[in-house]
Amino acid sequence: MKLSKPITLEYTKSNLLFLLKFGSTPTESPYSHKQIAEWCERFWSAFSDIDAPEDIEKIMPVLADVETQWDLYLANTYTLSELQSNSFEDVILPIDWFIQWQHEASA
């Protein structure tokens, strides 16, 4: 699967909340759910092997969950052939997931 055009926002809690808000309103979002999941994966990877600031440590589980649920959703919805050939830019995850992630990241 080809990567999306990267979201170029800085890796901060406020930007995570900003993107999760867009994720909960996909028809109004300039970013696809795929782009949001990939951004979360890059954010998590940037801080996974270091002593991150406390505010980042608190949102690490949310970052991991967004990316993991994206992968699981695709794996459980599409065939291997589709996974190898489709772009998935138009795939929309359940909106409730983004609302829940917003609550978890805001805590």
Backbone as XML, in Angstrom:
<?xml version="1.0"?>
<chain id="A" units="angstrom">
  <residue number="1" name="MET">
    <atom name="N" x="0.844" y="-1.172" z="0.000"/>
    <atom name="CA" x="0.000" y="0.000" z="0.000"/>
    <atom name="C" x="0.893" y="1.241" z="0.000"/>
  </residue>
  <residue number="2" name="LYS">
    <atom name="N" x="0.595" y="2.133" z="-0.900"/>
    <atom name="CA" x="1.360" y="3.372" z="-1.031"/>
    <atom name="C" x="0.984" y="4.341" z="0.088"/>
  </residue>
  <residue number="3" name="LEU">
    <atom name="N" x="1.988" y="5.060" z="0.609"/>
    <atom name="CA" x="1.722" y="6.053" z="1.648"/>
    <atom name="C" x="1.025" y="7.268" z="1.054"/>
  </residue>
  <residue number="4" name="SER">
    <atom name="N" x="0.273" y="7.954" z="1.894"/>
    <atom name="CA" x="-0.433" y="9.174" z="1.506"/>
    <atom name="C" x="0.509" y="10.360" z="1.503"/>
  </residue>
  <residue number="5" name="LYS">
    <atom name="N" x="0.004" y="11.479" z="0.993"/>
    <atom name="CA" x="0.726" y="12.740" z="1.138"/>
    <atom name="C" x="0.780" y="13.038" z="2.632"/>
  </residue>
  <residue number="6" name="PRO">
    <atom name="N" x="1.979" y="13.202" z="3.200"/>
    <atom name="CA" x="2.088" y="13.366" z="4.659"/>
    <atom name="C" x="1.459" y="14.663" z="5.166"/>
  </residue>
  <residue number="7" name="ILE">
    <atom name="N" x="0.866" y="14.567" z="6.335"/>
    <atom name="CA" x="0.414" y="15.753" z="7.059"/>
    <atom name="C" x="1.669" y="16.362" z="7.676"/>
  </residue>
  <residue number="8" name="THR">
    <atom name="N" x="1.863" y="17.648" z="7.501"/>
    <atom name="CA" x="3.112" y="18.283" z="7.933"/>
    <atom name="C" x="2.984" y="19.030" z="9.254"/>
  </residue>
  <residue number="9" name="LEU">
    <atom name="N" x="1.996" y="18.699" z="10.040"/>
    <atom name="CA" x="1.836" y="19.340" z="11.344"/>
    <atom name="C" x="2.888" y="18.830" z="12.324"/>
  </residue>
  <residue number="10" name="GLU">
    <atom name="N" x="3.289" y="19.707" z="13.228"/>
    <atom name="CA" x="4.222" y="19.344" z="14.296"/>
    <atom name="C" x="3.574" y="18.294" z="15.196"/>
  </residue>
  <residue number="11" name="TYR">
    <atom name="N" x="4.401" y="17.447" z="15.794"/>
    <atom name="CA" x="3.913" y="16.390" z="16.674"/>
    <atom name="C" x="3.656" y="16.954" z="18.066"/>
  </residue>
  <residue number="12" name="THR">
    <atom name="N" x="2.410" y="17.397" z="18.289"/>
    <atom name="CA" x="1.991" y="17.936" z="19.579"/>
    <atom name="C" x="0.625" y="17.381" z="19.938"/>
  </residue>
  <residue number="13" name="LYS">
    <atom name="N" x="0.297" y="17.448" z="21.216"/>
    <atom name="CA" x="-1.021" y="17.013" z="21.675"/>
    <atom name="C" x="-2.112" y="17.846" z="21.019"/>
  </residue>
  <residue number="14" name="SER">
    <atom name="N" x="-1.911" y="19.154" z="20.925"/>
    <atom name="CA" x="-2.944" y="20.008" z="20.327"/>
    <atom name="C" x="-3.171" y="19.658" z="18.858"/>
  </residue>
  <residue number="15" name="ASN">
    <atom name="N" x="-2.123" y="19.307" z="18.136"/>
    <atom name="CA" x="-2.306" y="18.902" z="16.742"/>
    <atom name="C" x="-2.977" y="17.538" z="16.636"/>
  </residue>
  <residue number="16" name="LEU">
    <atom name="N" x="-2.707" y="16.653" z="17.571"/>
    <atom name="CA" x="-3.426" y="15.378" z="17.600"/>
    <atom name="C" x="-4.917" y="15.633" z="17.784"/>
  </residue>
  <residue number="17" name="LEU">
    <atom name="N" x="-5.274" y="16.465" z="18.747"/>
    <atom name="CA" x="-6.686" y="16.774" z="18.978"/>
    <atom name="C" x="-7.314" y="17.434" z="17.753"/>
  </residue>
  <residue number="18" name="PHE">
    <atom name="N" x="-6.569" y="18.302" z="17.105"/>
    <atom name="CA" x="-7.006" y="18.970" z="15.878"/>
    <atom name="C" x="-7.335" y="17.936" z="14.799"/>
  </residue>
  <residue number="19" name="LEU">
    <atom name="N" x="-6.451" y="16.969" z="14.606"/>
    <atom name="CA" x="-6.663" y="15.945" z="13.587"/>
    <atom name="C" x="-7.782" y="14.980" z="13.963"/>
  </residue>
  <residue number="20" name="LEU">
    <atom name="N" x="-7.889" y="14.639" z="15.235"/>
    <atom name="CA" x="-8.979" y="13.756" z="15.662"/>
    <atom name="C" x="-10.329" y="14.431" z="15.456"/>
  </residue>
  <residue number="21" name="LYS">
    <atom name="N" x="-10.386" y="15.735" z="15.657"/>
    <atom name="CA" x="-11.619" y="16.494" z="15.397"/>
    <atom name="C" x="-11.971" y="16.390" z="13.915"/>
  </residue>
  <residue number="22" name="PHE">
    <atom name="N" x="-10.978" y="16.575" z="13.039"/>
    <atom name="CA" x="-11.220" y="16.399" z="11.607"/>
    <atom name="C" x="-11.651" y="14.966" z="11.303"/>
  </residue>
  <residue number="23" name="GLY">
    <atom name="N" x="-11.066" y="14.000" z="11.996"/>
    <atom name="CA" x="-11.444" y="12.612" z="11.781"/>
    <atom name="C" x="-12.895" y="12.342" z="12.118"/>
  </residue>
  <residue number="24" name="SER">
    <atom name="N" x="-13.425" y="13.086" z="13.078"/>
    <atom name="CA" x="-14.829" y="12.893" z="13.468"/>
    <atom name="C" x="-15.794" y="13.621" z="12.531"/>
  </residue>
  <residue number="25" name="THR">
    <atom name="N" x="-15.256" y="14.421" z="11.616"/>
    <atom name="CA" x="-16.072" y="15.110" z="10.602"/>
    <atom name="C" x="-15.405" y="14.938" z="9.233"/>
  </residue>
  <residue number="26" name="PRO">
    <atom name="N" x="-15.361" y="13.714" z="8.726"/>
    <atom name="CA" x="-14.567" y="13.435" z="7.525"/>
    <atom name="C" x="-15.002" y="14.197" z="6.275"/>
  </residue>
  <residue number="27" name="THR">
    <atom name="N" x="-16.272" y="14.552" z="6.168"/>
    <atom name="CA" x="-16.706" y="15.279" z="4.974"/>
    <atom name="C" x="-16.205" y="16.718" z="4.968"/>
  </residue>
  <residue number="28" name="GLU">
    <atom name="N" x="-15.811" y="17.223" z="6.122"/>
    <atom name="CA" x="-15.299" y="18.589" z="6.235"/>
    <atom name="C" x="-13.776" y="18.623" z="6.371"/>
  </residue>
  <residue number="29" name="SER">
    <atom name="N" x="-13.155" y="17.483" z="6.427"/>
    <atom name="CA" x="-11.721" y="17.393" z="6.711"/>
    <atom name="C" x="-10.866" y="17.516" z="5.451"/>
  </residue>
  <residue number="30" name="PRO">
    <atom name="N" x="-9.776" y="18.271" z="5.537"/>
    <atom name="CA" x="-8.830" y="18.290" z="4.420"/>
    <atom name="C" x="-7.926" y="17.050" z="4.406"/>
  </residue>
  <residue number="31" name="TYR">
    <atom name="N" x="-8.045" y="16.212" z="5.444"/>
    <atom name="CA" x="-7.197" y="15.030" z="5.582"/>
    <atom name="C" x="-8.044" y="13.764" z="5.566"/>
  </residue>
  <residue number="32" name="SER">
    <atom name="N" x="-7.519" y="12.723" z="4.929"/>
    <atom name="CA" x="-8.198" y="11.426" z="4.946"/>
    <atom name="C" x="-7.901" y="10.710" z="6.260"/>
  </residue>
  <residue number="33" name="HIS">
    <atom name="N" x="-8.714" y="9.720" z="6.568"/>
    <atom name="CA" x="-8.443" y="8.910" z="7.756"/>
    <atom name="C" x="-7.107" y="8.186" z="7.598"/>
  </residue>
  <residue number="34" name="LYS">
    <atom name="N" x="-6.772" y="7.823" z="6.377"/>
    <atom name="CA" x="-5.472" y="7.193" z="6.121"/>
    <atom name="C" x="-4.339" y="8.152" z="6.482"/>
  </residue>
  <residue number="35" name="GLN">
    <atom name="N" x="-4.448" y="9.407" z="6.064"/>
    <atom name="CA" x="-3.412" y="10.393" z="6.387"/>
    <atom name="C" x="-3.296" y="10.592" z="7.895"/>
  </residue>
  <residue number="36" name="ILE">
    <atom name="N" x="-4.431" y="10.635" z="8.578"/>
    <atom name="CA" x="-4.419" y="10.822" z="10.030"/>
    <atom name="C" x="-3.749" y="9.625" z="10.709"/>
  </residue>
  <residue number="37" name="ALA">
    <atom name="N" x="-4.092" y="8.417" z="10.278"/>
    <atom name="CA" x="-3.483" y="7.215" z="10.862"/>
    <atom name="C" x="-1.976" y="7.189" z="10.615"/>
  </residue>
  <residue number="38" name="GLU">
    <atom name="N" x="-1.550" y="7.558" z="9.426"/>
    <atom name="CA" x="-0.115" y="7.573" z="9.130"/>
    <atom name="C" x="0.609" y="8.644" z="9.947"/>
  </residue>
  <residue number="39" name="TRP">
    <atom name="N" x="-0.021" y="9.803" z="10.133"/>
    <atom name="CA" x="0.576" y="10.856" z="10.961"/>
    <atom name="C" x="0.727" y="10.359" z="12.399"/>
  </residue>
  <residue number="40" name="CYS">
    <atom name="N" x="-0.308" y="9.690" z="12.917"/>
    <atom name="CA" x="-0.234" y="9.146" z="14.277"/>
    <atom name="C" x="0.890" y="8.122" z="14.399"/>
  </residue>
  <residue number="41" name="GLU">
    <atom name="N" x="1.063" y="7.302" z="13.386"/>
    <atom name="CA" x="2.147" y="6.314" z="13.418"/>
    <atom name="C" x="3.513" y="7.000" z="13.441"/>
  </residue>
  <residue number="42" name="ARG">
    <atom name="N" x="3.690" y="8.039" z="12.621"/>
    <atom name="CA" x="4.973" y="8.752" z="12.608"/>
    <atom name="C" x="5.216" y="9.468" z="13.934"/>
  </residue>
  <residue number="43" name="PHE">
    <atom name="N" x="4.168" y="10.049" z="14.506"/>
    <atom name="CA" x="4.259" y="10.726" z="15.805"/>
    <atom name="C" x="4.695" y="9.712" z="16.855"/>
  </residue>
  <residue number="44" name="TRP">
    <atom name="N" x="3.999" y="8.589" z="16.927"/>
    <atom name="CA" x="4.328" y="7.551" z="17.906"/>
    <atom name="C" x="5.781" y="7.095" z="17.726"/>
  </residue>
  <residue number="45" name="SER">
    <atom name="N" x="6.184" y="6.860" z="16.492"/>
    <atom name="CA" x="7.548" y="6.389" z="16.217"/>
    <atom name="C" x="8.602" y="7.408" z="16.633"/>
  </residue>
  <residue number="46" name="ALA">
    <atom name="N" x="8.288" y="8.680" z="16.500"/>
    <atom name="CA" x="9.245" y="9.736" z="16.855"/>
    <atom name="C" x="9.532" y="9.783" z="18.351"/>
  </residue>
  <residue number="47" name="PHE">
    <atom name="N" x="8.578" y="9.319" z="19.170"/>
    <atom name="CA" x="8.733" y="9.410" z="20.621"/>
    <atom name="C" x="8.789" y="8.061" z="21.332"/>
  </residue>
  <residue number="48" name="SER">
    <atom name="N" x="8.712" y="6.964" z="20.596"/>
    <atom name="CA" x="8.604" y="5.651" z="21.243"/>
    <atom name="C" x="9.879" y="5.189" z="21.930"/>
  </residue>
  <residue number="49" name="ASP">
    <atom name="N" x="11.025" y="5.647" z="21.475"/>
    <atom name="CA" x="12.294" y="5.172" z="22.036"/>
    <atom name="C" x="13.023" y="6.210" z="22.875"/>
  </residue>
  <residue number="50" name="ILE">
    <atom name="N" x="12.325" y="7.265" z="23.260"/>
    <atom name="CA" x="12.959" y="8.321" z="24.057"/>
    <atom name="C" x="12.092" y="8.635" z="25.269"/>
  </residue>
  <residue number="51" name="ASP">
    <atom name="N" x="12.657" y="9.362" z="26.214"/>
    <atom name="CA" x="11.871" y="9.852" z="27.343"/>
    <atom name="C" x="11.107" y="11.082" z="26.872"/>
  </residue>
  <residue number="52" name="ALA">
    <atom name="N" x="9.878" y="10.873" z="26.496"/>
    <atom name="CA" x="9.052" y="11.956" z="25.965"/>
    <atom name="C" x="8.511" y="12.814" z="27.104"/>
  </residue>
  <residue number="53" name="PRO">
    <atom name="N" x="8.179" y="14.059" z="26.800"/>
    <atom name="CA" x="7.528" y="14.899" z="27.811"/>
    <atom name="C" x="6.233" y="14.238" z="28.290"/>
  </residue>
  <residue number="54" name="GLU">
    <atom name="N" x="5.820" y="14.570" z="29.499"/>
    <atom name="CA" x="4.659" y="13.922" z="30.118"/>
    <atom name="C" x="3.396" y="14.029" z="29.264"/>
  </residue>
  <residue number="55" name="ASP">
    <atom name="N" x="3.160" y="15.190" z="28.652"/>
    <atom name="CA" x="1.944" y="15.338" z="27.843"/>
    <atom name="C" x="1.959" y="14.417" z="26.627"/>
  </residue>
  <residue number="56" name="ILE">
    <atom name="N" x="3.140" y="14.137" z="26.095"/>
    <atom name="CA" x="3.263" y="13.210" z="24.966"/>
    <atom name="C" x="3.099" y="11.770" z="25.451"/>
  </residue>
  <residue number="57" name="GLU">
    <atom name="N" x="3.713" y="11.439" z="26.581"/>
    <atom name="CA" x="3.576" y="10.080" z="27.139"/>
    <atom name="C" x="2.107" y="9.715" z="27.343"/>
  </residue>
  <residue number="58" name="LYS">
    <atom name="N" x="1.307" y="10.675" z="27.783"/>
    <atom name="CA" x="-0.107" y="10.406" z="28.063"/>
    <atom name="C" x="-0.907" y="10.090" z="26.803"/>
  </residue>
  <residue number="59" name="ILE">
    <atom name="N" x="-0.480" y="10.617" z="25.660"/>
    <atom name="CA" x="-1.243" y="10.372" z="24.430"/>
    <atom name="C" x="-0.665" y="9.246" z="23.574"/>
  </residue>
  <residue number="60" name="MET">
    <atom name="N" x="0.454" y="8.684" z="23.986"/>
    <atom name="CA" x="1.063" y="7.596" z="23.208"/>
    <atom name="C" x="0.094" y="6.428" z="22.970"/>
  </residue>
  <residue number="61" name="PRO">
    <atom name="N" x="-0.698" y="6.008" z="23.972"/>
    <atom name="CA" x="-1.645" y="4.921" z="23.707"/>
    <atom name="C" x="-2.693" y="5.282" z="22.648"/>
  </residue>
  <residue number="62" name="VAL">
    <atom name="N" x="-3.109" y="6.532" z="22.615"/>
    <atom name="CA" x="-4.081" y="6.963" z="21.604"/>
    <atom name="C" x="-3.440" y="6.915" z="20.222"/>
  </residue>
  <residue number="63" name="LEU">
    <atom name="N" x="-2.231" y="7.423" z="20.108"/>
    <atom name="CA" x="-1.521" y="7.382" z="18.824"/>
    <atom name="C" x="-1.398" y="5.950" z="18.319"/>
  </residue>
  <residue number="64" name="ALA">
    <atom name="N" x="-1.010" y="5.048" z="19.203"/>
    <atom name="CA" x="-0.860" y="3.641" z="18.826"/>
    <atom name="C" x="-2.199" y="3.034" z="18.435"/>
  </residue>
  <residue number="65" name="ASP">
    <atom name="N" x="-3.250" y="3.391" z="19.163"/>
    <atom name="CA" x="-4.564" y="2.824" z="18.880"/>
    <atom name="C" x="-5.101" y="3.286" z="17.529"/>
  </residue>
  <residue number="66" name="VAL">
    <atom name="N" x="-4.919" y="4.548" z="17.197"/>
    <atom name="CA" x="-5.395" y="5.053" z="15.900"/>
    <atom name="C" x="-4.748" y="4.250" z="14.772"/>
  </residue>
  <residue number="67" name="GLU">
    <atom name="N" x="-3.441" y="4.127" z="14.809"/>
    <atom name="CA" x="-2.732" y="3.423" z="13.746"/>
    <atom name="C" x="-3.079" y="1.933" z="13.735"/>
  </residue>
  <residue number="68" name="THR">
    <atom name="N" x="-3.160" y="1.324" z="14.904"/>
    <atom name="CA" x="-3.477" y="-0.103" z="14.992"/>
    <atom name="C" x="-4.886" y="-0.389" z="14.491"/>
  </residue>
  <residue number="69" name="GLN">
    <atom name="N" x="-5.848" y="0.423" z="14.903"/>
    <atom name="CA" x="-7.227" y="0.209" z="14.462"/>
    <atom name="C" x="-7.372" y="0.419" z="12.959"/>
  </residue>
  <residue number="70" name="TRP">
    <atom name="N" x="-6.611" y="1.358" z="12.411"/>
    <atom name="CA" x="-6.604" y="1.547" z="10.951"/>
    <atom name="C" x="-6.147" y="0.251" z="10.270"/>
  </residue>
  <residue number="71" name="ASP">
    <atom name="N" x="-5.031" y="-0.282" z="10.713"/>
    <atom name="CA" x="-4.507" y="-1.512" z="10.116"/>
    <atom name="C" x="-5.476" y="-2.676" z="10.274"/>
  </residue>
  <residue number="72" name="LEU">
    <atom name="N" x="-6.047" y="-2.828" z="11.466"/>
    <atom name="CA" x="-6.993" y="-3.923" z="11.706"/>
    <atom name="C" x="-8.258" y="-3.768" z="10.868"/>
  </residue>
  <residue number="73" name="TYR">
    <atom name="N" x="-8.742" y="-2.551" z="10.751"/>
    <atom name="CA" x="-9.938" y="-2.294" z="9.944"/>
    <atom name="C" x="-9.691" y="-2.722" z="8.498"/>
  </residue>
  <residue number="74" name="LEU">
    <atom name="N" x="-8.559" y="-2.321" z="7.953"/>
    <atom name="CA" x="-8.244" y="-2.703" z="6.574"/>
    <atom name="C" x="-8.092" y="-4.215" z="6.448"/>
  </residue>
  <residue number="75" name="ALA">
    <atom name="N" x="-7.358" y="-4.827" z="7.378"/>
    <atom name="CA" x="-7.111" y="-6.271" z="7.316"/>
    <atom name="C" x="-8.397" y="-7.079" z="7.424"/>
  </residue>
  <residue number="76" name="ASN">
    <atom name="N" x="-9.362" y="-6.577" z="8.193"/>
    <atom name="CA" x="-10.622" y="-7.293" z="8.383"/>
    <atom name="C" x="-11.674" y="-6.958" z="7.332"/>
  </residue>
  <residue number="77" name="THR">
    <atom name="N" x="-11.405" y="-5.979" z="6.484"/>
    <atom name="CA" x="-12.400" y="-5.518" z="5.518"/>
    <atom name="C" x="-12.035" y="-5.862" z="4.077"/>
  </residue>
  <residue number="78" name="TYR">
    <atom name="N" x="-10.755" y="-5.954" z="3.788"/>
    <atom name="CA" x="-10.299" y="-6.111" z="2.407"/>
    <atom name="C" x="-9.495" y="-7.388" z="2.223"/>
  </residue>
  <residue number="79" name="THR">
    <atom name="N" x="-9.495" y="-7.879" z="0.986"/>
    <atom name="CA" x="-8.711" y="-9.066" z="0.649"/>
    <atom name="C" x="-7.236" y="-8.689" z="0.521"/>
  </residue>
  <residue number="80" name="LEU">
    <atom name="N" x="-6.384" y="-9.692" z="0.520"/>
    <atom name="CA" x="-4.953" y="-9.452" z="0.347"/>
    <atom name="C" x="-4.685" y="-8.731" z="-0.974"/>
  </residue>
  <residue number="81" name="SER">
    <atom name="N" x="-5.356" y="-9.150" z="-2.008"/>
    <atom name="CA" x="-5.186" y="-8.510" z="-3.314"/>
    <atom name="C" x="-5.586" y="-7.036" z="-3.261"/>
  </residue>
  <residue number="82" name="GLU">
    <atom name="N" x="-6.694" y="-6.743" z="-2.597"/>
    <atom name="CA" x="-7.129" y="-5.348" z="-2.456"/>
    <atom name="C" x="-6.138" y="-4.549" z="-1.613"/>
  </residue>
  <residue number="83" name="LEU">
    <atom name="N" x="-5.636" y="-5.162" z="-0.562"/>
    <atom name="CA" x="-4.667" y="-4.476" z="0.298"/>
    <atom name="C" x="-3.394" y="-4.121" z="-0.464"/>
  </residue>
  <residue number="84" name="GLN">
    <atom name="N" x="-3.041" y="-4.947" z="-1.414"/>
    <atom name="CA" x="-1.822" y="-4.711" z="-2.184"/>
    <atom name="C" x="-2.010" y="-3.703" z="-3.307"/>
  </residue>
  <residue number="85" name="SER">
    <atom name="N" x="-3.259" y="-3.469" z="-3.718"/>
    <atom name="CA" x="-3.459" y="-2.633" z="-4.904"/>
    <atom name="C" x="-4.238" y="-1.339" z="-4.672"/>
  </residue>
  <residue number="86" name="ASN">
    <atom name="N" x="-5.034" y="-1.251" z="-3.630"/>
    <atom name="CA" x="-5.861" y="-0.056" z="-3.414"/>
    <atom name="C" x="-5.106" y="1.014" z="-2.642"/>
  </residue>
  <residue number="87" name="SER">
    <atom name="N" x="-5.565" y="2.257" z="-2.774"/>
    <atom name="CA" x="-4.911" y="3.366" z="-2.060"/>
    <atom name="C" x="-5.543" y="3.628" z="-0.693"/>
  </residue>
  <residue number="88" name="PHE">
    <atom name="N" x="-6.832" y="3.373" z="-0.539"/>
    <atom name="CA" x="-7.573" y="3.519" z="0.717"/>
    <atom name="C" x="-7.726" y="4.962" z="1.191"/>
  </residue>
  <residue number="89" name="GLU">
    <atom name="N" x="-7.509" y="5.922" z="0.302"/>
    <atom name="CA" x="-7.683" y="7.335" z="0.663"/>
    <atom name="C" x="-9.133" y="7.660" z="1.012"/>
  </residue>
  <residue number="90" name="ASP">
    <atom name="N" x="-10.069" y="6.896" z="0.467"/>
    <atom name="CA" x="-11.491" y="7.182" z="0.689"/>
    <atom name="C" x="-12.112" y="6.363" z="1.811"/>
  </residue>
  <residue number="91" name="VAL">
    <atom name="N" x="-11.334" y="5.517" z="2.453"/>
    <atom name="CA" x="-11.860" y="4.691" z="3.542"/>
    <atom name="C" x="-12.129" y="5.571" z="4.759"/>
  </residue>
  <residue number="92" name="ILE">
    <atom name="N" x="-13.304" y="5.385" z="5.334"/>
    <atom name="CA" x="-13.687" y="6.150" z="6.525"/>
    <atom name="C" x="-13.907" y="5.169" z="7.677"/>
  </residue>
  <residue number="93" name="LEU">
    <atom name="N" x="-13.133" y="5.351" z="8.725"/>
    <atom name="CA" x="-13.303" y="4.555" z="9.945"/>
    <atom name="C" x="-14.568" y="5.004" z="10.666"/>
  </residue>
  <residue number="94" name="PRO">
    <atom name="N" x="-15.070" y="4.210" z="11.600"/>
    <atom name="CA" x="-16.229" y="4.642" z="12.381"/>
    <atom name="C" x="-15.953" y="5.968" z="13.104"/>
  </residue>
  <residue number="95" name="ILE">
    <atom name="N" x="-16.865" y="6.899" z="12.948"/>
    <atom name="CA" x="-16.721" y="8.236" z="13.533"/>
    <atom name="C" x="-16.633" y="8.155" z="15.056"/>
  </residue>
  <residue number="96" name="ASP">
    <atom name="N" x="-17.368" y="7.232" z="15.652"/>
    <atom name="CA" x="-17.347" y="7.076" z="17.116"/>
    <atom name="C" x="-15.936" y="6.824" z="17.634"/>
  </residue>
  <residue number="97" name="TRP">
    <atom name="N" x="-15.108" y="6.163" z="16.845"/>
    <atom name="CA" x="-13.735" y="5.904" z="17.273"/>
    <atom name="C" x="-12.983" y="7.215" z="17.454"/>
  </residue>
  <residue number="98" name="PHE">
    <atom name="N" x="-13.162" y="8.139" z="16.522"/>
    <atom name="CA" x="-12.468" y="9.427" z="16.616"/>
    <atom name="C" x="-12.969" y="10.240" z="17.797"/>
  </residue>
  <residue number="99" name="ILE">
    <atom name="N" x="-14.244" y="10.158" z="18.069"/>
    <atom name="CA" x="-14.804" y="10.863" z="19.231"/>
    <atom name="C" x="-14.215" y="10.287" z="20.514"/>
  </residue>
  <residue number="100" name="GLN">
    <atom name="N" x="-14.138" y="8.960" z="20.605"/>
    <atom name="CA" x="-13.553" y="8.314" z="21.783"/>
    <atom name="C" x="-12.078" y="8.676" z="21.931"/>
  </residue>
  <residue number="101" name="TRP">
    <atom name="N" x="-11.337" y="8.666" z="20.828"/>
    <atom name="CA" x="-9.918" y="9.028" z="20.884"/>
    <atom name="C" x="-9.734" y="10.473" z="21.333"/>
  </residue>
  <residue number="102" name="GLN">
    <atom name="N" x="-10.639" y="11.355" z="20.923"/>
    <atom name="CA" x="-10.570" y="12.750" z="21.381"/>
    <atom name="C" x="-10.714" y="12.818" z="22.896"/>
  </residue>
  <residue number="103" name="HIS">
    <atom name="N" x="-11.687" y="12.079" z="23.430"/>
    <atom name="CA" x="-11.896" y="12.060" z="24.888"/>
    <atom name="C" x="-10.666" y="11.509" z="25.606"/>
  </residue>
  <residue number="104" name="GLU">
    <atom name="N" x="-10.124" y="10.422" z="25.096"/>
    <atom name="CA" x="-8.947" y="9.810" z="25.727"/>
    <atom name="C" x="-7.739" y="10.743" z="25.677"/>
  </residue>
  <residue number="105" name="ALA">
    <atom name="N" x="-7.538" y="11.408" z="24.558"/>
    <atom name="CA" x="-6.381" y="12.297" z="24.413"/>
    <atom name="C" x="-6.541" y="13.580" z="25.214"/>
  </residue>
  <residue number="106" name="SER">
    <atom name="N" x="-7.778" y="13.952" z="25.496"/>
    <atom name="CA" x="-8.042" y="15.181" z="26.263"/>
    <atom name="C" x="-7.903" y="14.972" z="27.758"/>
  </residue>
  <residue number="107" name="ALA">
    <atom name="N" x="-7.953" y="13.727" z="28.201"/>
    <atom name="CA" x="-7.935" y="13.423" z="29.644"/>
    <atom name="C" x="-6.617" y="13.787" z="30.286"/>
  </residue>
</chain>
